[in-house]
Amino acid sequence: MVSASSPLDTGFGFGYYPYRHTGATAWYLMAAARFNPLRA
């Protein structure tokens, strides 16, 4: 799972790059498991 398919400059001093991203992968896995981490 990568955070972007190609480099993207946001214009605000940071960008999105096609590197593996732990946070994006974790959200993907929770969605695939139909798990809501924000449910109290």
mmCIF file as Biopython writes it, N, C-alpha, C and O atoms, coordinates in Angstrom:
data_model
#
loop_
_atom_site.group_PDB
_atom_site.id
_atom_site.type_symbol
_atom_site.label_atom_id
_atom_site.label_alt_id
_atom_site.label_comp_id
_atom_site.label_asym_id
_atom_site.label_entity_id
_atom_site.label_seq_id
_atom_site.pdbx_PDB_ins_code
_atom_site.Cartn_x
_atom_site.Cartn_y
_atom_site.Cartn_z
_atom_site.occupancy
_atom_site.B_iso_or_equiv
_atom_site.auth_seq_id
_atom_site.auth_asym_id
_atom_site.pdbx_PDB_model_num
ATOM 1   N N  . MET A ? 1  ? 0.857   -1.163 0.000  1.0 0.0 1  A 1 
ATOM 2   C CA . MET A ? 1  ? 0.000   0.000  0.000  1.0 0.0 1  A 1 
ATOM 3   C C  . MET A ? 1  ? 0.904   1.226  0.000  1.0 0.0 1  A 1 
ATOM 4   O O  . MET A ? 1  ? 1.774   1.353  0.861  1.0 0.0 1  A 1 
ATOM 5   N N  . VAL A ? 2  ? 0.711   2.112  -0.938 1.0 0.0 2  A 1 
ATOM 6   C CA . VAL A ? 2  ? 1.496   3.337  -0.996 1.0 0.0 2  A 1 
ATOM 7   C C  . VAL A ? 2  ? 0.588   4.523  -0.743 1.0 0.0 2  A 1 
ATOM 8   O O  . VAL A ? 2  ? -0.625  4.431  -0.930 1.0 0.0 2  A 1 
ATOM 9   N N  . SER A ? 3  ? 1.163   5.634  -0.322 1.0 0.0 3  A 1 
ATOM 10  C CA . SER A ? 3  ? 0.360   6.808  0.000  1.0 0.0 3  A 1 
ATOM 11  C C  . SER A ? 3  ? -0.027  7.622  -1.236 1.0 0.0 3  A 1 
ATOM 12  O O  . SER A ? 3  ? -0.950  8.433  -1.167 1.0 0.0 3  A 1 
ATOM 13  N N  . ALA A ? 4  ? 0.652   7.424  -2.352 1.0 0.0 4  A 1 
ATOM 14  C CA . ALA A ? 4  ? 0.325   8.122  -3.594 1.0 0.0 4  A 1 
ATOM 15  C C  . ALA A ? 4  ? 0.867   7.315  -4.769 1.0 0.0 4  A 1 
ATOM 16  O O  . ALA A ? 4  ? 1.833   6.567  -4.616 1.0 0.0 4  A 1 
ATOM 17  N N  . SER A ? 5  ? 0.256   7.463  -5.934 1.0 0.0 5  A 1 
ATOM 18  C CA . SER A ? 5  ? 0.710   6.718  -7.101 1.0 0.0 5  A 1 
ATOM 19  C C  . SER A ? 5  ? 1.866   7.415  -7.817 1.0 0.0 5  A 1 
ATOM 20  O O  . SER A ? 5  ? 2.605   6.774  -8.565 1.0 0.0 5  A 1 
ATOM 21  N N  . SER A ? 6  ? 2.028   8.725  -7.597 1.0 0.0 6  A 1 
ATOM 22  C CA . SER A ? 6  ? 3.132   9.475  -8.180 1.0 0.0 6  A 1 
ATOM 23  C C  . SER A ? 6  ? 3.423   10.678 -7.276 1.0 0.0 6  A 1 
ATOM 24  O O  . SER A ? 6  ? 2.559   11.083 -6.498 1.0 0.0 6  A 1 
ATOM 25  N N  . PRO A ? 7  ? 4.630   11.254 -7.367 1.0 0.0 7  A 1 
ATOM 26  C CA . PRO A ? 7  ? 4.937   12.416 -6.508 1.0 0.0 7  A 1 
ATOM 27  C C  . PRO A ? 7  ? 3.958   13.571 -6.758 1.0 0.0 7  A 1 
ATOM 28  O O  . PRO A ? 7  ? 3.614   13.870 -7.902 1.0 0.0 7  A 1 
ATOM 29  N N  . LEU A ? 8  ? 3.522   14.209 -5.677 1.0 0.0 8  A 1 
ATOM 30  C CA . LEU A ? 8  ? 2.582   15.316 -5.784 1.0 0.0 8  A 1 
ATOM 31  C C  . LEU A ? 8  ? 3.000   16.400 -4.799 1.0 0.0 8  A 1 
ATOM 32  O O  . LEU A ? 8  ? 3.058   16.161 -3.592 1.0 0.0 8  A 1 
ATOM 33  N N  . ASP A ? 9  ? 3.291   17.591 -5.314 1.0 0.0 9  A 1 
ATOM 34  C CA . ASP A ? 9  ? 3.654   18.722 -4.473 1.0 0.0 9  A 1 
ATOM 35  C C  . ASP A ? 9  ? 2.391   19.481 -4.123 1.0 0.0 9  A 1 
ATOM 36  O O  . ASP A ? 9  ? 1.649   19.891 -5.016 1.0 0.0 9  A 1 
ATOM 37  N N  . THR A ? 10 ? 2.131   19.677 -2.837 1.0 0.0 10 A 1 
ATOM 38  C CA . THR A ? 10 ? 0.923   20.358 -2.409 1.0 0.0 10 A 1 
ATOM 39  C C  . THR A ? 10 ? 1.027   21.881 -2.493 1.0 0.0 10 A 1 
ATOM 40  O O  . THR A ? 10 ? 0.012   22.577 -2.510 1.0 0.0 10 A 1 
ATOM 41  N N  . GLY A ? 11 ? 2.268   22.397 -2.548 1.0 0.0 11 A 1 
ATOM 42  C CA . GLY A ? 11 ? 2.450   23.838 -2.575 1.0 0.0 11 A 1 
ATOM 43  C C  . GLY A ? 11 ? 2.502   24.454 -1.190 1.0 0.0 11 A 1 
ATOM 44  O O  . GLY A ? 11 ? 2.635   25.672 -1.065 1.0 0.0 11 A 1 
ATOM 45  N N  . PHE A ? 12 ? 2.399   23.640 -0.143 1.0 0.0 12 A 1 
ATOM 46  C CA . PHE A ? 12 ? 2.420   24.122 1.231  1.0 0.0 12 A 1 
ATOM 47  C C  . PHE A ? 12 ? 3.655   23.655 1.988  1.0 0.0 12 A 1 
ATOM 48  O O  . PHE A ? 12 ? 3.652   23.625 3.218  1.0 0.0 12 A 1 
ATOM 49  N N  . GLY A ? 13 ? 4.704   23.291 1.271  1.0 0.0 13 A 1 
ATOM 50  C CA . GLY A ? 13 ? 5.946   22.872 1.915  1.0 0.0 13 A 1 
ATOM 51  C C  . GLY A ? 13 ? 6.046   21.383 2.189  1.0 0.0 13 A 1 
ATOM 52  O O  . GLY A ? 13 ? 7.016   20.930 2.796  1.0 0.0 13 A 1 
ATOM 53  N N  . PHE A ? 14 ? 5.061   20.620 1.752  1.0 0.0 14 A 1 
ATOM 54  C CA . PHE A ? 14 ? 5.141   19.170 1.886  1.0 0.0 14 A 1 
ATOM 55  C C  . PHE A ? 14 ? 4.467   18.549 0.669  1.0 0.0 14 A 1 
ATOM 56  O O  . PHE A ? 14 ? 3.773   19.231 -0.084 1.0 0.0 14 A 1 
ATOM 57  N N  . GLY A ? 15 ? 4.674   17.273 0.486  1.0 0.0 15 A 1 
ATOM 58  C CA . GLY A ? 15 ? 4.079   16.600 -0.655 1.0 0.0 15 A 1 
ATOM 59  C C  . GLY A ? 15 ? 3.721   15.166 -0.331 1.0 0.0 15 A 1 
ATOM 60  O O  . GLY A ? 15 ? 3.977   14.671 0.766  1.0 0.0 15 A 1 
ATOM 61  N N  . TYR A ? 16 ? 3.126   14.515 -1.306 1.0 0.0 16 A 1 
ATOM 62  C CA . TYR A ? 16 ? 2.797   13.099 -1.192 1.0 0.0 16 A 1 
ATOM 63  C C  . TYR A ? 16 ? 3.713   12.343 -2.134 1.0 0.0 16 A 1 
ATOM 64  O O  . TYR A ? 16 ? 3.861   12.726 -3.295 1.0 0.0 16 A 1 
ATOM 65  N N  . TYR A ? 17 ? 4.321   11.287 -1.655 1.0 0.0 17 A 1 
ATOM 66  C CA . TYR A ? 17 ? 5.289   10.545 -2.445 1.0 0.0 17 A 1 
ATOM 67  C C  . TYR A ? 17 ? 4.927   9.068  -2.460 1.0 0.0 17 A 1 
ATOM 68  O O  . TYR A ? 17 ? 4.289   8.583  -1.526 1.0 0.0 17 A 1 
ATOM 69  N N  . PRO A ? 18 ? 5.321   8.346  -3.500 1.0 0.0 18 A 1 
ATOM 70  C CA . PRO A ? 18 ? 4.942   6.928  -3.621 1.0 0.0 18 A 1 
ATOM 71  C C  . PRO A ? 18 ? 5.786   6.006  -2.752 1.0 0.0 18 A 1 
ATOM 72  O O  . PRO A ? 18 ? 6.494   5.137  -3.261 1.0 0.0 18 A 1 
ATOM 73  N N  . TYR A ? 19 ? 5.708   6.199  -1.441 1.0 0.0 19 A 1 
ATOM 74  C CA . TYR A ? 19 ? 6.419   5.356  -0.488 1.0 0.0 19 A 1 
ATOM 75  C C  . TYR A ? 19 ? 5.402   4.615  0.364  1.0 0.0 19 A 1 
ATOM 76  O O  . TYR A ? 19 ? 4.263   5.060  0.513  1.0 0.0 19 A 1 
ATOM 77  N N  . ARG A ? 20 ? 5.810   3.502  0.912  1.0 0.0 20 A 1 
ATOM 78  C CA . ARG A ? 20 ? 4.922   2.759  1.804  1.0 0.0 20 A 1 
ATOM 79  C C  . ARG A ? 20 ? 4.622   3.620  3.027  1.0 0.0 20 A 1 
ATOM 80  O O  . ARG A ? 20 ? 5.493   4.317  3.549  1.0 0.0 20 A 1 
ATOM 81  N N  . HIS A ? 21 ? 3.383   3.554  3.464  1.0 0.0 21 A 1 
ATOM 82  C CA . HIS A ? 21 ? 2.962   4.407  4.565  1.0 0.0 21 A 1 
ATOM 83  C C  . HIS A ? 21 ? 2.186   3.567  5.574  1.0 0.0 21 A 1 
ATOM 84  O O  . HIS A ? 21 ? 1.141   3.005  5.247  1.0 0.0 21 A 1 
ATOM 85  N N  . THR A ? 22 ? 2.688   3.485  6.777  1.0 0.0 22 A 1 
ATOM 86  C CA . THR A ? 22 ? 2.075   2.656  7.816  1.0 0.0 22 A 1 
ATOM 87  C C  . THR A ? 22 ? 0.650   3.105  8.127  1.0 0.0 22 A 1 
ATOM 88  O O  . THR A ? 22 ? -0.244  2.270  8.268  1.0 0.0 22 A 1 
ATOM 89  N N  . GLY A ? 23 ? 0.433   4.404  8.235  1.0 0.0 23 A 1 
ATOM 90  C CA . GLY A ? 23 ? -0.897  4.908  8.568  1.0 0.0 23 A 1 
ATOM 91  C C  . GLY A ? 23 ? -1.925  4.577  7.496  1.0 0.0 23 A 1 
ATOM 92  O O  . GLY A ? 23 ? -3.031  4.139  7.810  1.0 0.0 23 A 1 
ATOM 93  N N  . ALA A ? 24 ? -1.567  4.783  6.233  1.0 0.0 24 A 1 
ATOM 94  C CA . ALA A ? 24 ? -2.489  4.479  5.141  1.0 0.0 24 A 1 
ATOM 95  C C  . ALA A ? 24 ? -2.797  2.986  5.092  1.0 0.0 24 A 1 
ATOM 96  O O  . ALA A ? 24 ? -3.938  2.593  4.846  1.0 0.0 24 A 1 
ATOM 97  N N  . THR A ? 25 ? -1.793  2.162  5.324  1.0 0.0 25 A 1 
ATOM 98  C CA . THR A ? 25 ? -1.993  0.721  5.329  1.0 0.0 25 A 1 
ATOM 99  C C  . THR A ? 25 ? -2.898  0.300  6.482  1.0 0.0 25 A 1 
ATOM 100 O O  . THR A ? 25 ? -3.765  -0.555 6.307  1.0 0.0 25 A 1 
ATOM 101 N N  . ALA A ? 26 ? -2.704  0.890  7.652  1.0 0.0 26 A 1 
ATOM 102 C CA . ALA A ? 26 ? -3.534  0.557  8.808  1.0 0.0 26 A 1 
ATOM 103 C C  . ALA A ? 26 ? -4.995  0.927  8.564  1.0 0.0 26 A 1 
ATOM 104 O O  . ALA A ? 26 ? -5.890  0.140  8.874  1.0 0.0 26 A 1 
ATOM 105 N N  . TRP A ? 27 ? -5.244  2.107  8.016  1.0 0.0 27 A 1 
ATOM 106 C CA . TRP A ? 27 ? -6.628  2.514  7.725  1.0 0.0 27 A 1 
ATOM 107 C C  . TRP A ? 27 ? -7.246  1.594  6.684  1.0 0.0 27 A 1 
ATOM 108 O O  . TRP A ? 27 ? -8.423  1.250  6.785  1.0 0.0 27 A 1 
ATOM 109 N N  . TYR A ? 28 ? -6.468  1.192  5.685  1.0 0.0 28 A 1 
ATOM 110 C CA . TYR A ? 28 ? -6.963  0.280  4.655  1.0 0.0 28 A 1 
ATOM 111 C C  . TYR A ? 28 ? -7.367  -1.058 5.277  1.0 0.0 28 A 1 
ATOM 112 O O  . TYR A ? 28 ? -8.439  -1.584 4.979  1.0 0.0 28 A 1 
ATOM 113 N N  . LEU A ? 29 ? -6.517  -1.603 6.132  1.0 0.0 29 A 1 
ATOM 114 C CA . LEU A ? 29 ? -6.808  -2.893 6.757  1.0 0.0 29 A 1 
ATOM 115 C C  . LEU A ? 29 ? -8.029  -2.814 7.671  1.0 0.0 29 A 1 
ATOM 116 O O  . LEU A ? 29 ? -8.833  -3.746 7.711  1.0 0.0 29 A 1 
ATOM 117 N N  . MET A ? 30 ? -8.172  -1.708 8.406  1.0 0.0 30 A 1 
ATOM 118 C CA . MET A ? 30 ? -9.350  -1.557 9.262  1.0 0.0 30 A 1 
ATOM 119 C C  . MET A ? 30 ? -10.618 -1.458 8.419  1.0 0.0 30 A 1 
ATOM 120 O O  . MET A ? 30 ? -11.649 -2.020 8.787  1.0 0.0 30 A 1 
ATOM 121 N N  . ALA A ? 31 ? -10.552 -0.749 7.292  1.0 0.0 31 A 1 
ATOM 122 C CA . ALA A ? 31 ? -11.716 -0.642 6.413  1.0 0.0 31 A 1 
ATOM 123 C C  . ALA A ? 31 ? -12.059 -1.999 5.806  1.0 0.0 31 A 1 
ATOM 124 O O  . ALA A ? 31 ? -13.233 -2.357 5.707  1.0 0.0 31 A 1 
ATOM 125 N N  . ALA A ? 32 ? -11.050 -2.746 5.403  1.0 0.0 32 A 1 
ATOM 126 C CA . ALA A ? 32 ? -11.287 -4.070 4.823  1.0 0.0 32 A 1 
ATOM 127 C C  . ALA A ? 32 ? -11.925 -5.016 5.847  1.0 0.0 32 A 1 
ATOM 128 O O  . ALA A ? 32 ? -12.718 -5.886 5.485  1.0 0.0 32 A 1 
ATOM 129 N N  . ALA A ? 33 ? -11.575 -4.843 7.119  1.0 0.0 33 A 1 
ATOM 130 C CA . ALA A ? 33 ? -12.138 -5.669 8.187  1.0 0.0 33 A 1 
ATOM 131 C C  . ALA A ? 33 ? -13.453 -5.094 8.721  1.0 0.0 33 A 1 
ATOM 132 O O  . ALA A ? 33 ? -14.060 -5.657 9.632  1.0 0.0 33 A 1 
ATOM 133 N N  . ARG A ? 34 ? -13.888 -3.957 8.140  1.0 0.0 34 A 1 
ATOM 134 C CA . ARG A ? 34 ? -15.108 -3.255 8.572  1.0 0.0 34 A 1 
ATOM 135 C C  . ARG A ? 34 ? -15.039 -2.911 10.060 1.0 0.0 34 A 1 
ATOM 136 O O  . ARG A ? 34 ? -16.023 -3.055 10.785 1.0 0.0 34 A 1 
ATOM 137 N N  . PHE A ? 35 ? -13.871 -2.456 10.503 1.0 0.0 35 A 1 
ATOM 138 C CA . PHE A ? 35 ? -13.632 -2.068 11.888 1.0 0.0 35 A 1 
ATOM 139 C C  . PHE A ? 35 ? -13.607 -0.549 11.965 1.0 0.0 35 A 1 
ATOM 140 O O  . PHE A ? 35 ? -12.942 0.106  11.162 1.0 0.0 35 A 1 
ATOM 141 N N  . ASN A ? 36 ? -14.335 0.017  12.936 1.0 0.0 36 A 1 
ATOM 142 C CA . ASN A ? 36 ? -14.357 1.462  13.129 1.0 0.0 36 A 1 
ATOM 143 C C  . ASN A ? 36 ? -13.603 1.812  14.407 1.0 0.0 36 A 1 
ATOM 144 O O  . ASN A ? 36 ? -14.127 1.600  15.501 1.0 0.0 36 A 1 
ATOM 145 N N  . PRO A ? 37 ? -12.369 2.351  14.295 1.0 0.0 37 A 1 
ATOM 146 C CA . PRO A ? 37 ? -11.589 2.674  15.488 1.0 0.0 37 A 1 
ATOM 147 C C  . PRO A ? 37 ? -12.123 3.900  16.231 1.0 0.0 37 A 1 
ATOM 148 O O  . PRO A ? 37 ? -11.711 4.149  17.364 1.0 0.0 37 A 1 
ATOM 149 N N  . LEU A ? 38 ? -13.017 4.662  15.630 1.0 0.0 38 A 1 
ATOM 150 C CA . LEU A ? 38 ? -13.538 5.865  16.262 1.0 0.0 38 A 1 
ATOM 151 C C  . LEU A ? 38 ? -14.839 5.617  17.018 1.0 0.0 38 A 1 
ATOM 152 O O  . LEU A ? 38 ? -15.373 6.524  17.656 1.0 0.0 38 A 1 
ATOM 153 N N  . ARG A ? 39 ? -15.342 4.399  16.948 1.0 0.0 39 A 1 
ATOM 154 C CA . ARG A ? 39 ? -16.565 4.078  17.676 1.0 0.0 39 A 1 
ATOM 155 C C  . ARG A ? 39 ? -16.251 3.895  19.156 1.0 0.0 39 A 1 
ATOM 156 O O  . ARG A ? 39 ? -15.340 3.152  19.520 1.0 0.0 39 A 1 
ATOM 157 N N  . ALA A ? 40 ? -16.988 4.557  19.973 1.0 0.0 40 A 1 
ATOM 158 C CA . ALA A ? 40 ? -16.727 4.511  21.422 1.0 0.0 40 A 1 
ATOM 159 C C  . ALA A ? 40 ? -17.310 3.292  22.080 1.0 0.0 40 A 1 
ATOM 160 O O  . ALA A ? 40 ? -17.171 3.118  23.290 1.0 0.0 40 A 1 
#
